[in-house]
Every structure is written in structure tokens, then in C-alpha cells.
Amino acid sequence: MNKNIRHSIIWVFTSILVLTACEKPAGEGGLGSITGKVFVREYTSSGVFKSEYFAPDEKVYIVYGDRPIYDDETRTHLDGTYQFNYLNKGTYTLFAYSECDTCSVPVIAIQEQVTISSKGENVSVPLISITK
């Protein structure tokens, strides 16, 4: 085999390897971030509206891509805000649990899906409203 052809083939395979190795899936290791807020509507055990507020110290979960389980969690600040940092480009699902004593399903996950489409992008999630 000609030396130039062999070098060309090696260069093509090396280029393909480098380009595919640089593509990172959704998850940690990037420069992106996701921020949002959790809002609570609170009801009495008989279903009467009690109060509403931005949720302090509420757990928020994140799923990287289309995985079947959550990958990380955080808690909201006093004003209901939360943030996940150092994320790669990709699609993410965020959720918090809503509880209802008088409902047929007492606990459900309220989800929002967002996409980080560019390196270093900060994405804001629509308000997650839960019931307690």
C-alpha cells in the first residue's frame, strides 16, 4: 500500500475518532446550567385551599436525557429557586413531587423538559407548581 494512502486512511480514522469522542451526552461535565422555581398550593386534608407560596427546601430532581431514573437532586432556596450547574448540551427532565391526600393518586411527579442547545447556555425552566 502506498505510504500516502496509508497516512490518509490513518488521518481519516483518527479524525472520526476525535470528532465522535468529543460529543458528550446530556449530563455533568459541561458549562451549561438549568434554573427554575417551585411553587406550592397548599390544601387542608378536606381539600380546602389553605395558602400558596414559593417552596423553600423542596427536592427537585433531574434526569439526563431519556434515562429511566433520576441522576441528581437539589433542594430549593428560601425563595423557591433551584439550579443545576455544569451540564452538557442535551435534553433534561426536571421534576418535583406533588402530594394530595384527597386525590386518587396521592403523589405524582410534576415534570418539565428543557434542552440545553449550546455550550454554556443557562436555561430557565417554567414554574413547577406542586400541591401539598
GUPA-933486 format. One line per 8 residues: their letters; for each residue x, y, z of N, C-alpha, C, CB. Coordinates in nm, 2 decimals, padded with zeros to 4 digits. Atoms other than C-alpha are relative to their C-alpha. Glycine has a CB too. Example, Ala and Ser with C-alpha at 12.3 -4.5 7.8 and 13.67 -1.06 7.14 Angstrom:
REM GUPA-933486
AS = 00.09/-00.12/00.00/01.23/-00.45/00.78/00.09/00.12/00.00/-00.10/00.00/00.12; -00.09/-00.11/00.00/01.37/-00.11/00.71/-00.08/00.11/00.08/00.04/00.05/-00.14
END
This chain:
REM GUPA-933486
MNKNIRHS = 00.09/-00.12/00.00/00.00/00.00/00.00/00.09/00.12/00.00/-00.10/00.00/00.12; -00.07/-00.12/00.01/00.12/00.34/-00.09/00.01/00.07/00.14/-00.06/00.09/-00.10; -00.02/-00.07/-00.13/00.26/00.54/00.21/-00.09/00.12/00.01/00.15/00.05/00.01; 00.10/-00.12/-00.01/00.04/00.85/00.13/-00.14/-00.05/00.02/00.01/00.08/-00.13; 00.13/00.06/-00.02/-00.27/00.63/00.11/-00.02/-00.04/00.14/-00.03/-00.11/-00.10; 00.00/00.05/-00.14/-00.19/00.47/00.44/-00.01/00.11/00.10/00.13/-00.09/00.03; 00.01/-00.12/-00.09/-00.13/00.81/00.61/-00.14/00.06/-00.01/00.11/00.10/-00.04; 00.13/-00.05/00.02/-00.46/00.93/00.46/-00.11/-00.08/00.07/-00.04/00.01/-00.15
IIWVFTSI = 00.09/00.08/-00.07/-00.65/00.64/00.60/00.01/00.01/00.15/00.02/-00.15/-00.04; -00.03/-00.02/-00.14/-00.49/00.68/00.94/-00.06/00.13/00.04/00.15/-00.01/00.03; 00.05/-00.13/-00.03/-00.58/01.05/00.93/-00.15/00.00/00.01/00.06/00.10/-00.10; 00.14/00.01/00.00/-00.94/00.98/00.84/-00.06/-00.07/00.13/-00.05/-00.07/-00.13; 00.05/00.08/-00.12/-00.99/00.72/01.12/00.03/00.08/00.13/00.07/-00.13/00.00; -00.03/-00.08/-00.11/-00.82/00.94/01.37/-00.09/00.12/00.01/00.15/00.06/00.00; 00.10/-00.11/00.00/-01.04/01.24/01.27/-00.14/-00.04/00.05/00.00/00.06/-00.14; 00.13/00.05/-00.04/-01.35/01.03/01.31/00.00/-00.03/00.14/-00.04/-00.13/-00.09
LVLTACEK = -00.01/00.04/-00.15/-01.24/00.90/01.65/00.00/00.13/00.08/00.13/-00.08/00.02; -00.01/-00.12/-00.07/-01.16/01.25/01.77/-00.14/00.07/00.00/00.11/00.10/-00.05; 00.13/-00.07/00.02/-01.49/01.40/01.64/-00.11/-00.07/00.08/-00.04/00.01/-00.14; 00.11/00.07/-00.07/-01.71/01.13/01.79/00.03/-00.01/00.15/-00.01/-00.14/-00.05; -00.03/00.01/-00.14/-01.52/01.12/02.12/-00.03/00.14/00.07/00.15/-00.03/00.02; 00.03/-00.13/-00.06/-01.59/01.50/02.17/-00.14/00.02/00.02/00.06/00.11/-00.09; 00.14/-00.01/-00.02/-01.96/01.45/02.15/-00.04/-00.06/00.13/-00.08/-00.06/-00.12; 00.04/00.05/-00.13/-02.08/01.43/02.51/-00.15/-00.01/00.02/00.06/00.09/00.11
PAGEGGLG = 00.14/00.01/-00.02/-02.42/01.31/02.61/-00.05/00.10/00.11/-00.04/-00.14/00.04; 00.06/-00.08/-00.11/-02.66/01.50/02.84/00.06/-00.05/00.13/-00.15/-00.01/00.00; -00.05/00.04/-00.13/-02.52/01.51/03.19/00.10/00.10/00.05/00.06/-00.13/00.00; -00.10/-00.09/-00.06/-02.25/01.67/03.40/00.13/00.00/-00.08/00.04/-00.05/00.14; -00.13/-00.02/00.07/-01.92/01.80/03.27/00.01/00.11/-00.09/00.04/-00.13/-00.07; 00.00/-00.12/00.09/-02.02/02.10/03.07/-00.01/00.13/00.07/-00.12/-00.02/-00.09; 00.01/-00.14/-00.06/-02.07/02.47/03.12/-00.14/00.05/00.01/00.09/00.09/-00.09; 00.14/-00.05/00.00/-02.45/02.49/03.09/-00.06/-00.01/00.14/-00.08/-00.08/-00.09
SITGKVFV = 00.08/00.01/-00.13/-02.70/02.53/03.38/-00.15/00.01/-00.03/00.05/00.11/00.09; 00.15/-00.01/00.01/-03.07/02.50/03.44/-00.04/00.06/00.14/-00.06/-00.14/-00.02; 00.05/-00.07/-00.12/-03.25/02.73/03.69/-00.16/00.00/-00.01/00.05/00.14/00.01; 00.14/-00.01/-00.01/-03.61/02.74/03.80/-00.05/00.03/00.14/-00.06/-00.13/-00.05; 00.06/-00.03/-00.13/-03.86/02.79/04.08/-00.11/-00.11/00.02/-00.06/00.14/00.01; 00.11/00.09/-00.03/-04.11/02.56/04.26/-00.10/00.08/00.08/00.05/-00.12/00.08; 00.11/-00.07/-00.07/-04.45/02.70/04.37/-00.09/-00.10/00.06/-00.07/00.09/-00.10; 00.09/00.09/-00.07/-04.68/02.53/04.62/-00.13/00.06/00.02/00.07/-00.04/00.14
REYTSSGV = 00.13/-00.03/-00.03/-05.05/02.54/04.65/-00.04/-00.10/00.11/-00.10/-00.01/-00.12; 00.02/00.09/-00.11/-05.14/02.40/04.99/-00.15/-00.01/00.04/00.08/00.05/00.13; 00.14/00.02/-00.04/-05.48/02.25/05.09/-00.01/-00.08/00.13/-00.07/-00.08/-00.12; 00.03/00.08/-00.13/-05.63/02.11/05.41/-00.03/-00.14/-00.04/-00.11/00.06/00.08; 00.03/00.14/00.03/-05.69/01.74/05.43/-00.14/-00.02/-00.05/00.01/-00.09/00.13; 00.14/00.01/00.06/-06.06/01.81/05.34/00.00/00.06/-00.14/-00.10/00.06/00.09; -00.01/-00.06/00.14/-05.94/01.98/05.01/-00.03/00.14/-00.01/-00.10/-00.08/-00.08; 00.03/-00.14/00.00/-06.00/02.34/05.11/00.13/00.07/-00.01/-00.07/00.04/00.13
FKSEYFAP = -00.12/-00.08/00.03/-05.74/02.59/04.98/00.05/00.06/00.13/-00.03/00.10/-00.11; -00.05/-00.06/-00.12/-05.51/02.70/05.26/00.10/00.11/-00.03/00.08/-00.11/00.08; -00.09/-00.11/00.04/-05.22/02.90/05.11/00.08/-00.04/-00.12/00.10/00.03/00.12; -00.09/00.03/00.11/-04.97/02.93/04.83/00.13/00.09/00.02/-00.07/00.04/-00.14; -00.13/-00.06/-00.03/-04.60/03.02/04.83/00.10/-00.06/-00.09/00.03/-00.01/00.15; -00.11/00.06/00.07/-04.27/02.96/04.66/00.07/-00.09/00.10/00.10/00.11/-00.05; -00.04/00.11/-00.09/-04.14/02.64/04.81/00.14/00.00/00.05/-00.02/-00.13/-00.07; -00.13/00.01/-00.05/-03.84/02.65/05.04/00.03/-00.14/00.03/00.02/00.09/00.13
DEKVYIVY = -00.05/00.13/-00.04/-03.63/02.34/05.09/-00.08/-00.12/-00.06/00.00/-00.02/00.15; 00.07/00.11/00.08/-03.82/02.13/04.83/00.09/-00.07/-00.09/-00.12/00.06/-00.08; -00.08/00.08/00.09/-03.65/01.85/04.65/-00.04/00.01/-00.15/00.00/-00.15/00.04; 00.02/00.00/00.15/-03.61/01.89/04.27/00.10/-00.10/-00.06/00.02/00.15/-00.06; -00.08/00.11/00.06/-03.48/01.60/04.06/00.03/00.03/-00.15/-00.07/-00.13/00.01; -00.03/-00.02/00.14/-03.31/01.60/03.72/00.04/-00.14/-00.06/00.12/00.10/-00.02; -00.03/00.12/00.08/-03.29/01.32/03.46/00.08/00.05/-00.12/-00.13/-00.07/-00.04; -00.08/-00.03/00.11/-03.02/01.33/03.20/-00.04/-00.08/-00.12/00.16/-00.03/00.03
GDRPIYDD = 00.04/00.07/00.12/-03.15/01.25/02.85/-00.13/-00.08/00.03/00.11/-00.09/-00.05; 00.12/00.08/-00.01/-03.40/00.97/02.84/00.02/-00.12/00.10/-00.05/-00.06/-00.13; -00.03/00.11/-00.10/-03.27/00.76/03.14/-00.13/-00.03/00.07/00.11/00.04/00.09; 00.13/00.04/-00.07/-03.54/00.57/03.34/00.00/00.05/00.14/-00.01/-00.15/-00.01; 00.00/-00.05/-00.14/-03.43/00.71/03.68/00.07/00.13/00.01/00.07/-00.10/00.09; -00.06/-00.14/-00.01/-03.32/01.05/03.81/00.15/-00.02/00.02/-00.06/00.08/00.11; -00.14/00.01/-00.01/-02.95/01.13/03.80/00.05/00.09/00.12/00.06/00.05/-00.13; -00.05/-00.09/-00.10/-02.92/01.41/04.06/-00.12/00.07/00.06/00.10/00.10/-00.05
ETRTHLDG = 00.11/-00.07/-00.07/-03.13/01.61/04.31/00.06/00.13/00.06/-00.08/-00.08/00.10; -00.04/-00.12/-00.08/-03.11/01.95/04.48/-00.12/00.05/00.08/00.05/00.12/-00.10; 00.11/-00.06/-00.08/-03.32/02.15/04.72/-00.01/00.15/-00.04/00.03/-00.02/00.15; 00.02/-00.14/00.03/-03.48/02.48/04.66/00.05/00.09/00.12/-00.15/00.03/-00.02; -00.03/-00.10/-00.10/-03.37/02.80/04.84/-00.12/00.06/00.06/00.09/00.12/-00.07; 00.11/-00.06/-00.07/-03.59/03.01/05.06/-00.11/00.06/-00.09/00.05/00.11/00.10; 00.10/-00.06/00.10/-03.75/03.18/04.76/-00.05/-00.10/-00.11/00.07/00.12/-00.07; 00.05/00.10/00.09/-03.82/02.85/04.58/00.09/-00.02/-00.12/-00.13/00.04/-00.05
TYQFNYLN = -00.09/00.02/00.12/-03.53/02.88/04.33/00.09/-00.12/00.02/00.08/00.12/-00.02; -00.10/00.11/00.00/-03.30/02.59/04.24/00.08/00.01/-00.13/-00.08/-00.14/00.00; -00.10/-00.01/00.11/-03.01/02.54/04.00/00.08/-00.13/-00.01/00.09/00.12/00.01; -00.10/00.11/00.03/-02.82/02.26/03.84/00.10/00.05/-00.10/-00.08/-00.13/-00.07; -00.11/-00.06/00.07/-02.48/02.35/03.71/00.09/-00.10/-00.07/00.09/00.08/00.09; -00.10/00.08/00.07/-02.20/02.21/03.49/-00.06/-00.11/-00.09/00.09/-00.06/00.10; 00.07/00.10/00.09/-02.43/02.04/03.23/00.05/00.02/-00.14/-00.15/00.02/00.01; -00.03/00.00/00.14/-02.35/01.94/02.88/-00.13/00.03/-00.08/00.05/-00.14/-00.04
KGTYTLFA = 00.11/-00.01/00.09/-02.57/02.01/02.58/-00.09/-00.12/00.00/00.04/00.04/-00.15; 00.08/00.12/00.00/-02.87/01.78/02.58/-00.14/00.04/00.05/00.06/-00.11/00.08; 00.14/-00.02/-00.05/-03.23/01.73/02.69/00.00/-00.05/00.15/-00.10/-00.08/-00.09; 00.01/00.03/-00.14/-03.32/01.72/03.06/-00.14/00.01/00.05/00.09/00.10/00.09; 00.13/00.00/-00.06/-03.63/01.64/03.26/00.02/00.04/00.15/-00.08/-00.13/-00.02; -00.01/-00.04/-00.14/-03.68/01.82/03.59/-00.14/-00.03/00.06/00.03/00.15/00.02; 00.13/00.03/-00.06/-03.95/01.72/03.84/00.01/00.02/00.15/-00.05/-00.14/-00.03; 00.02/-00.01/-00.14/-04.08/01.77/04.19/-00.13/-00.08/00.03/-00.01/00.15/00.06
YSECDTCS = 00.12/00.08/-00.04/-04.34/01.56/04.38/-00.11/00.09/00.05/00.03/-00.10/00.09; 00.12/-00.07/-00.05/-04.69/01.69/04.43/-00.08/-00.10/00.08/-00.09/00.05/-00.12; 00.08/00.09/-00.09/-04.90/01.54/04.72/-00.14/00.04/00.01/00.07/-00.01/00.13; 00.14/-00.03/-00.01/-05.27/01.52/04.75/-00.07/-00.11/00.09/-00.07/00.01/-00.14; 00.07/00.10/-00.08/-05.45/01.35/05.04/-00.13/-00.04/-00.04/-00.01/00.06/00.14; 00.14/00.03/00.04/-05.79/01.36/04.88/-00.01/-00.05/-00.14/-00.09/00.13/00.02; 00.00/00.05/00.14/-05.68/01.25/04.53/00.01/-00.15/-00.01/00.11/00.07/-00.08; -00.01/00.15/00.02/-05.70/00.90/04.38/00.15/-00.04/-00.01/-00.08/-00.04/-00.12
VPVIAIQE = -00.15/00.03/00.00/-05.32/00.92/04.32/00.06/00.10/00.10/00.06/00.02/-00.15; -00.04/-00.09/-00.11/-05.17/01.07/04.64/00.13/00.07/-00.03/00.02/-00.07/00.12; -00.13/-00.06/00.03/-04.82/01.15/04.49/00.02/-00.01/-00.15/00.11/-00.06/00.08; -00.03/00.00/00.14/-04.74/01.25/04.13/00.12/00.09/-00.02/-00.12/00.04/-00.09; -00.11/-00.08/00.03/-04.43/01.39/03.97/-00.05/00.11/-00.10/00.11/-00.08/-00.06; 00.03/-00.11/00.09/-04.48/01.73/03.81/00.13/00.03/-00.08/-00.05/00.13/00.08; -00.12/00.00/00.08/-04.23/01.74/03.52/00.00/00.12/-00.10/00.01/-00.13/-00.08; -00.03/-00.10/00.10/-04.08/02.00/03.29/00.12/-00.05/-00.08/00.02/00.14/00.05
QVTISSKG = -00.11/00.04/00.08/-03.85/01.91/03.00/00.06/00.12/-00.07/-00.04/-00.10/-00.11; -00.07/-00.11/00.06/-03.58/02.15/02.87/00.12/-00.05/-00.07/00.04/00.11/00.11; -00.12/00.04/00.08/-03.29/02.14/02.63/00.10/00.11/00.01/-00.04/-00.02/-00.15; -00.12/-00.09/00.01/-02.95/02.30/02.66/00.05/-00.02/-00.14/00.11/-00.03/00.11; -00.03/00.02/00.14/-02.87/02.36/02.29/00.14/00.05/-00.03/-00.10/00.06/-00.09; -00.13/-00.05/00.03/-02.54/02.54/02.31/00.09/00.00/00.13/00.00/00.15/-00.05; -00.10/00.01/-00.11/-02.22/02.52/02.52/-00.01/00.13/00.09/00.14/-00.01/-00.05; 00.00/-00.11/-00.10/-02.25/02.74/02.84/-00.14/00.06/00.01/00.10/00.10/-00.04
ENVSVPLI = 00.13/-00.06/00.00/-02.62/02.81/02.79/-00.07/-00.02/00.14/-00.10/-00.06/-00.11; 00.07/00.01/-00.12/-02.83/02.89/03.10/-00.15/00.00/-00.04/00.03/00.12/00.10; 00.14/00.02/00.03/-03.19/02.76/03.06/-00.09/00.02/00.12/-00.02/-00.14/-00.07; 00.10/-00.02/-00.11/-03.48/02.87/03.27/-00.12/-00.09/-00.02/-00.05/00.15/00.01; 00.11/00.09/00.00/-03.75/02.61/03.35/-00.12/00.07/00.03/00.03/-00.12/00.09; 00.12/-00.06/-00.04/-04.11/02.71/03.35/-00.03/-00.04/00.15/-00.12/-00.05/-00.09; 00.03/00.02/-00.14/-04.25/02.73/03.70/-00.06/-00.14/00.02/-00.10/00.11/00.05; 00.05/00.13/-00.04/-04.31/02.39/03.86/-00.10/00.02/00.12/00.12/-00.11/00.04
SITK = 00.11/-00.02/-00.10/-04.64/02.41/04.06/-00.04/-00.14/00.06/-00.12/00.07/-00.06; 00.04/00.12/-00.06/-04.70/02.14/04.31/-00.11/00.02/00.11/00.12/-00.07/00.07; 00.11/-00.01/-00.10/-04.98/02.07/04.56/00.05/-00.08/00.13/-00.13/-00.06/-00.05; -00.03/00.07/-00.13/-04.94/01.98/04.93/-00.13/00.00/00.08/00.11/00.07/00.07
END
